[in-house]
Amino acid sequence: MSIEQQLILAIKNRRKITLVSGGCNRKIEPYLLYRSSNGQILLNGWQYDGESNSTPPPDWINVRLDSIEWVKIKEKTFGTTKQGYNPQSKAFKTVIAFVDQVLK
């Protein structure tokens, strides 16, 4: 399974993930996978723990798909969406997968 497929699976099932990107081990609630206006695919998520080269957690982050070295999908899920989550934001040019704001 590709990294993109793993991320889509984690998003659709609200499963927490651990990933390595930019030499940082990050613990993330993955919310949205999207294509930016310049064609890059990015993961938008809530980094709740781990390392960062720029914004220390907890905070929203965008991680380029091509920078992700590996992903591990955790058994643990996350519930209600974090404040500030907006899958309709104009920042997300083409949404590939996203967390529904309503728990089913």
C-alpha positions in Angstrom: 0.0 0.0 0.0 1.4 3.4 -1.0 1.8 6.2 1.5 -1.0 8.1 -0.1 -3.3 5.1 0.2 -2.3 4.7 3.9 -3.1 8.3 4.6 -6.5 8.0 2.9 -7.3 4.9 5.0 -6.3 6.7 8.2 -8.3 9.8 7.3 -11.5 7.9 6.5 -11.3 5.8 9.7 -10.1 8.7 12.0 -7.0 6.7 12.9 -4.0 8.4 14.5 -0.7 8.0 12.7 3.0 8.3 13.2 5.1 9.4 10.3 8.6 10.6 9.6 9.0 13.7 7.5 12.0 16.1 7.2 13.9 14.0 9.8 11.1 14.5 12.4 9.1 11.8 14.0 5.5 13.2 14.2 2.3 12.0 15.9 -0.7 13.3 13.9 -4.4 13.2 13.7 -4.8 13.2 9.9 -7.7 15.3 8.7 -7.3 16.1 5.0 -5.3 15.1 2.0 -5.2 17.7 -0.8 -3.5 18.9 -3.9 -2.2 22.5 -3.7 -2.5 25.1 -6.5 1.1 24.2 -7.5 0.2 20.5 -7.9 1.8 19.1 -4.7 -0.1 16.6 -2.5 -0.2 17.6 1.2 -1.5 16.1 4.4 -3.3 18.6 6.7 -3.4 17.4 10.2 -3.2 18.1 13.9 0.2 17.3 15.2 -0.4 16.5 18.9 3.1 15.2 19.8 6.6 14.5 18.3 9.2 16.6 16.7 9.0 19.6 14.4 11.5 21.8 12.5 9.2 24.8 12.6 6.0 24.8 14.6 6.1 22.8 17.9 3.1 20.7 18.7 0.3 20.8 19.4 -0.7 22.7 16.2 -2.0 22.4 12.7 0.5 21.3 10.1 0.8 20.6 6.4 3.2 17.9 5.3 4.1 17.3 1.7 3.5 13.8 0.6 6.8 13.6 -1.2 8.6 14.4 2.1 7.1 11.5 4.0 9.5 8.6 4.5 7.1 6.2 6.2 3.7 6.1 7.9 2.3 3.8 10.6 -1.4 3.8 11.2 -2.3 3.4 14.9 -5.1 1.4 16.4 -6.2 4.5 18.4 -8.8 6.8 16.8 -9.7 10.4 17.4 -13.1 11.9 18.0 -14.5 15.3 17.5 -12.6 17.6 15.1 -10.2 20.1 16.4 -11.1 23.8 16.4 -10.0 25.5 13.2 -10.7 22.5 10.9 -12.4 23.7 7.7 -12.4 21.2 4.8 -14.0 23.9 2.6 -11.1 26.3 3.0 -9.9 27.8 -0.3 -6.4 26.8 0.8 -7.2 23.3 -0.3 -7.4 23.5 -4.1 -8.5 19.9 -4.7 -9.5 17.7 -1.7 -8.6 14.0 -2.1 -9.9 12.8 1.3 -11.2 14.4 4.4 -12.6 13.8 7.9 -16.3 14.3 8.0 -17.0 16.9 10.8 -19.9 14.8 12.1 -19.1 11.6 13.9 -21.0 8.6 12.4 
